[in-house]
Amino acid sequence: MIKIEKDVSLRAYNTFGIEAKARYFCTIRSEDQLIELIDTPEFKNEAHLILGGGSNILFTKDYEGLVIKVNLRGIEITDQTTDTISVNVKSGEVWHEFVMHCVDKQWGGIENLSLIPGTIGAAPIQNIGAYGVELKDVVQRVTGIDLDSGLSQTFTNAECNFGYRESIFKHALKEKIFISSVTLTLTTNNHKLNTSYGAITSVLEEKKISPSIKTISDAVISIRRSKLPDPMTIGNAGSFFKNPTIRLDHFNELKKIHPTIPGYPSENQYVKVPAGWLIEQCNWKGKRFNDVGVHAHQALVLVNYGNGSGEEIFQLAKNISSSVHSTFNIDLTPEVNIL
Ligand SMILES: Cc1cc2nc3c(=O)[nH]c(=O)nc-3n(C[C@H](O)[C@H](O)[C@H](O)COP(=O)(O)OP(=O)(O)OC[C@H]3O[C@@H](n4cnc5c(N)ncnc54)[C@H](O)[C@@H]3O)c2cc1C
């Protein structure tokens, strides 16, 4: 029998550490429990929010509906070839713990994604990525439950429509599918190690060690620890904005006025510009307003120093966006889900 609680504080359930209440709150540990939940009046009559680790969410107010906390657990090998292994992972497993499991087992493919907070189930939602690797590179299929019909559905990698911090689950299927597991294909031999990010190479060279699944994972962990605030110490949700992609002619115009503007060629005639650089140029880095602010070492990360509200962080994000727009004529899009 599932338990639905009322008026539950969400502070411990979001990495910004924002105080907000859920009118109803329920933890789901199995597919069967979800099917049972779908039949309750609370599910049928209220809006719902699926919650993983709360590391990509900003609550700007109380949630006047049902929060469904994902806690399905389990890791199962489903297939093996000479060079690969397929692993089905339940959506409530913690992403970084699973990465560590793979590093221990010498399974390659996700070592560059070490230390990203959150759950397995949320990873396909925004196609998590870091240091030259994205989840889409290893996803075989995503399995979920259709919240209208209660039926199980499976999506192949192509059907997930993955893009830069994008997938079908953020658009056509937003809030329609409860992801119950993700199956990944990882390498057991002939690993394709990715050291394309200069920072990884620098750490390996500095320590005079050659790339391996373990050394890349260790390098990524040390780089991330030196650059990103730990949500256990300072509330945050990682990068608040996506890196914008602008037209090449717009980029060339900006380059005349701002010769140091960085840009990375994207799809035809488009250039990706680091949002952190734009925000830094507008002098937001390290700024603090009461208990919210922009992190001193990483301008893309907005922080809650303790008792900041979601509304204050949202207002800061809007102020940053409008100053970036007026300086560069570039619109920033939040990566964080704002509620
Ligand atoms: C310090 C820090 C660093 C970060 N670095 C990175 C990074 O390098 N790269 C990166 O891509 N992200 C990064 N993030 C963002 C975040 O870790 C990822 O987006 C992560 O996948 C979110 O997982 P979560 O379980 O916390 O999701 P939540 O925040 O709980 O949810 C995110 C979204 O997914 C939905 N959702 C969650 N679980 C399910 C499910 N089972 N079924 C259906 N919908 C679901 C939610 O409704 C919500 O819309 C970082 C965050 C922090 C705090």
The ligand as an SDF file (V2000), in Angstrom:
LIG
                    3D

 53 58  0  0  0  0  0  0  0  0999 V2000
   26.8300   20.7060   -8.8590 C   0  0  0  0  0  0  0  0  0  0  0  0
   26.0520   20.2630  -10.0650 C   0  0  0  0  0  0  0  0  0  0  0  0
   26.7030   19.9450  -11.2370 C   0  0  0  0  0  0  0  0  0  0  0  0
   26.0000   19.5370  -12.3690 C   0  0  0  0  0  0  0  0  0  0  0  0
   26.7040   19.2190  -13.5010 N   0  0  0  0  0  0  0  0  0  0  0  0
   26.0430   18.8060  -14.5930 C   0  0  0  0  0  0  0  0  0  0  0  0
   26.7740   18.4570  -15.7840 C   0  0  0  0  0  0  0  0  0  0  0  0
   27.9960   18.4830  -15.8240 O   0  0  0  0  0  0  0  0  0  0  0  0
   26.0650   18.0450  -16.8740 N   0  0  0  0  0  0  0  0  0  0  0  0
   24.7050   17.9660  -16.8490 C   0  0  0  0  0  0  0  0  0  0  0  0
   24.1320   17.5840  -17.8850 O   0  0  0  0  0  0  0  0  0  0  0  0
   23.9940   18.2880  -15.7340 N   0  0  0  0  0  0  0  0  0  0  0  0
   24.6270   18.7060  -14.6260 C   0  0  0  0  0  0  0  0  0  0  0  0
   23.9150   19.0480  -13.4980 N   0  0  0  0  0  0  0  0  0  0  0  0
   22.4520   18.9900  -13.5200 C   0  0  0  0  0  0  0  0  0  0  0  0
   21.8370   17.6960  -12.9340 C   0  0  0  0  0  0  0  0  0  0  0  0
   22.7660   17.0060  -12.1540 O   0  0  0  0  0  0  0  0  0  0  0  0
   21.3320   16.7690  -14.0440 C   0  0  0  0  0  0  0  0  0  0  0  0
   20.3980   17.4180  -14.8590 O   0  0  0  0  0  0  0  0  0  0  0  0
   20.6840   15.4910  -13.4580 C   0  0  0  0  0  0  0  0  0  0  0  0
   20.4150   14.5710  -14.4930 O   0  0  0  0  0  0  0  0  0  0  0  0
   19.3940   15.7890  -12.7030 C   0  0  0  0  0  0  0  0  0  0  0  0
   19.0240   14.6080  -12.0350 O   0  0  0  0  0  0  0  0  0  0  0  0
   17.9870   14.6110  -10.8500 P   0  0  0  0  0  0  0  0  0  0  0  0
   17.6760   13.1990  -10.5130 O   0  0  0  0  0  0  0  0  0  0  0  0
   18.4720   15.4460   -9.7430 O   0  0  0  0  0  0  0  0  0  0  0  0
   16.7250   15.2810  -11.5680 O   0  0  0  0  0  0  0  0  0  0  0  0
   15.5870   16.2990  -10.9870 P   0  0  0  0  0  0  0  0  0  0  0  0
   16.2560   17.5870  -10.7110 O   0  0  0  0  0  0  0  0  0  0  0  0
   14.9550   15.6120   -9.8040 O   0  0  0  0  0  0  0  0  0  0  0  0
   14.6330   16.3480  -12.1740 O   0  0  0  0  0  0  0  0  0  0  0  0
   15.0280   16.9580  -13.3960 C   0  0  0  0  0  0  0  0  0  0  0  0
   13.8840   16.7970  -14.4170 C   0  0  0  0  0  0  0  0  0  0  0  0
   13.7200   15.4240  -14.7480 O   0  0  0  0  0  0  0  0  0  0  0  0
   12.3990   14.9700  -14.4330 C   0  0  0  0  0  0  0  0  0  0  0  0
   12.5560   13.5990  -13.9270 N   0  0  0  0  0  0  0  0  0  0  0  0
   13.3930   13.1740  -12.9440 C   0  0  0  0  0  0  0  0  0  0  0  0
   13.3290   11.8370  -12.8140 N   0  0  0  0  0  0  0  0  0  0  0  0
   12.4270   11.4030  -13.7100 C   0  0  0  0  0  0  0  0  0  0  0  0
   11.8990   10.1020  -14.0560 C   0  0  0  0  0  0  0  0  0  0  0  0
   12.3100    8.9850  -13.4530 N   0  0  0  0  0  0  0  0  0  0  0  0
   10.9540   10.0380  -15.0360 N   0  0  0  0  0  0  0  0  0  0  0  0
   10.5320   11.1520  -15.6670 C   0  0  0  0  0  0  0  0  0  0  0  0
   10.9770   12.3930  -15.3870 N   0  0  0  0  0  0  0  0  0  0  0  0
   11.9180   12.5140  -14.4190 C   0  0  0  0  0  0  0  0  0  0  0  0
   11.8810   15.9490  -13.4100 C   0  0  0  0  0  0  0  0  0  0  0  0
   10.4570   16.0120  -13.4280 O   0  0  0  0  0  0  0  0  0  0  0  0
   12.5120   17.2470  -13.8850 C   0  0  0  0  0  0  0  0  0  0  0  0
   11.7870   17.7820  -14.9580 O   0  0  0  0  0  0  0  0  0  0  0  0
   24.5970   19.4550  -12.3340 C   0  0  0  0  0  0  0  0  0  0  0  0
   23.9120   19.7740  -11.1470 C   0  0  0  0  0  0  0  0  0  0  0  0
   24.6440   20.1610  -10.0180 C   0  0  0  0  0  0  0  0  0  0  0  0
   23.8970   20.4610   -8.7470 C   0  0  0  0  0  0  0  0  0  0  0  0
  1  2  1  0
  2  3  1  0
  2 52  2  0
  3  4  2  0
  4  5  1  0
  4 50  1  0
  5  6  2  0
  6  7  1  0
  6 13  1  0
  7  8  2  0
  7  9  1  0
  9 10  1  0
 10 11  2  0
 10 12  1  0
 12 13  2  0
 13 14  1  0
 14 15  1  0
 14 50  1  0
 15 16  1  0
 16 17  1  0
 16 18  1  0
 18 19  1  0
 18 20  1  0
 20 21  1  0
 20 22  1  0
 22 23  1  0
 23 24  1  0
 24 25  2  0
 24 26  1  0
 24 27  1  0
 27 28  1  0
 28 29  2  0
 28 30  1  0
 28 31  1  0
 31 32  1  0
 32 33  1  0
 33 34  1  0
 33 48  1  0
 34 35  1  0
 35 36  1  0
 35 46  1  0
 36 37  1  0
 36 45  1  0
 37 38  2  0
 38 39  1  0
 39 40  1  0
 39 45  2  0
 40 41  1  0
 40 42  2  0
 42 43  1  0
 43 44  2  0
 44 45  1  0
 46 47  1  0
 46 48  1  0
 48 49  1  0
 50 51  2  0
 51 52  1  0
 52 53  1  0
M  END
$$$$
